[in-house]
Amino acid sequence: MSEIVAQYLGGLRVKNTHVANGAIMLTDASAEVQGRDEGFSPVDILAAALGSCAVTTMGVYAQNHGLDIAGTTVEIGFAMSEKSPRRVERIELIFTMPDRDYSDKDKQSLERAAGACSVHNSLHPDMEQRLIFKWVK
């Protein structure tokens, strides 16, 4: 069932290899936990996974309904809990939509699609997920 193989390289760095296509992604621990902070941390990847999953799910909806969302950007931020155990308390996604004439129904549907992505549905309900949309028109 392996889809990804993670190999610890030392120095709080991990090499992740995608079994099916050979893609490689390195992770580094953040400086606050004694890491090198030279790349994405596992928590960065968690937040990025939510953002990219949400916009991809919007893309599927858009593609199936004749909408163009190319150029959409997602700013991704997160906050760690100050309580133990250490965990991500909040992820915030700010979507800036391209300058297009979306109907109110299109906007609602795209926002709903973002909140229906598989990563969103897989994260613990105690973790706050803020999805904010900036519509140019």
C-alpha positions in Angstrom: 0.0 0.0 0.0 3.0 2.3 0.1 2.4 5.5 -2.0 5.2 7.5 -0.4 8.4 6.3 1.2 10.0 8.7 3.8 13.7 8.3 4.5 15.2 10.2 7.5 18.5 11.7 6.3 19.7 13.1 9.6 19.8 16.7 10.7 16.0 16.7 11.0 15.7 16.4 7.2 13.5 13.8 5.5 13.4 12.7 1.8 9.9 11.7 0.6 9.7 9.7 -2.6 6.4 9.2 -4.5 6.5 5.5 -5.4 4.4 5.8 -8.6 6.2 8.7 -10.3 9.5 9.0 -8.5 8.9 12.7 -7.5 11.0 13.7 -4.5 10.2 16.3 -1.8 12.5 17.1 1.1 11.3 18.4 4.4 13.2 20.2 7.1 12.2 20.9 10.6 11.5 24.5 11.5 14.1 26.6 13.4 11.8 26.7 16.4 12.3 22.9 16.9 16.0 22.9 16.2 15.7 22.4 12.4 17.6 24.0 9.6 14.5 25.7 8.2 15.9 25.3 4.7 12.7 24.0 3.1 9.1 23.2 3.8 8.4 21.7 7.2 5.9 19.0 7.7 3.4 21.5 9.1 4.0 23.8 6.1 3.1 20.9 3.9 0.0 20.2 5.9 -1.2 23.8 5.4 -0.2 23.7 1.7 -2.1 20.5 1.2 -5.2 22.1 2.5 -4.8 25.1 0.2 -3.9 23.2 -2.9 -6.6 20.6 -2.3 -9.2 23.4 -1.9 -8.3 25.2 -5.1 -8.0 21.9 -7.0 -11.5 20.9 -5.9 -12.6 24.3 -7.1 -10.9 23.7 -10.3 -12.7 20.4 -10.8 -16.0 22.2 -10.2 -15.1 25.0 -12.5 -14.0 22.6 -15.3 -17.3 20.7 -15.0 -19.4 23.8 -15.1 -17.6 25.8 -17.8 -15.9 28.3 -15.5 -12.3 29.6 -15.7 -10.5 30.0 -12.4 -7.0 30.0 -13.8 -4.9 32.6 -12.0 -6.6 32.1 -8.6 -4.1 32.5 -5.8 -4.3 31.2 -2.3 -2.3 32.8 0.6 -1.9 30.2 3.3 -1.1 30.8 6.9 -1.3 28.8 10.1 -1.1 29.2 13.8 0.2 26.6 16.3 -1.5 26.0 19.7 0.3 27.3 22.7 -1.1 24.4 24.7 0.2 20.9 24.9 0.2 18.8 22.9 1.8 20.7 20.1 -0.6 20.9 17.1 -1.8 23.2 14.4 -4.7 25.2 15.9 -5.7 27.2 12.8 -5.1 27.3 9.0 -6.3 30.3 7.1 -6.7 30.3 3.3 -7.2 33.6 1.5 -8.4 33.1 -2.1 -7.9 35.9 -4.6 -10.1 35.2 -7.5 -9.3 36.4 -11.0 -11.1 39.3 -12.6 -14.0 37.5 -14.2 -17.8 37.9 -14.3 -18.9 35.1 -11.9 -22.5 35.0 -11.0 -23.5 34.9 -7.3 -24.4 31.2 -7.8 -20.9 30.5 -9.3 -19.3 32.3 -6.3 -21.3 30.3 -3.8 -20.6 27.0 -5.6 -16.9 27.7 -5.8 -16.7 28.6 -2.1 -18.7 25.4 -1.2 -16.3 23.3 -3.4 -13.3 24.7 -1.6 -14.7 23.6 1.8 -15.6 20.2 0.4 -12.0 19.0 -0.5 -10.8 15.7 0.9 -8.0 17.3 3.0 -10.5 19.7 4.6 -12.8 16.8 5.4 -9.9 14.7 6.9 -8.5 17.3 9.3 -9.6 17.2 13.0 -12.7 19.2 13.6 -11.0 21.0 16.5 -8.6 22.6 14.0 -10.1 25.9 12.8 -10.1 26.3 9.0 -10.8 29.8 7.8 -11.5 30.2 4.1 -11.7 33.8 2.9 -12.5 34.8 -0.6 -11.6 38.0 -2.4 -13.7 38.5 -5.5 -12.4 41.2 -7.8 -15.8 41.6 -9.4 
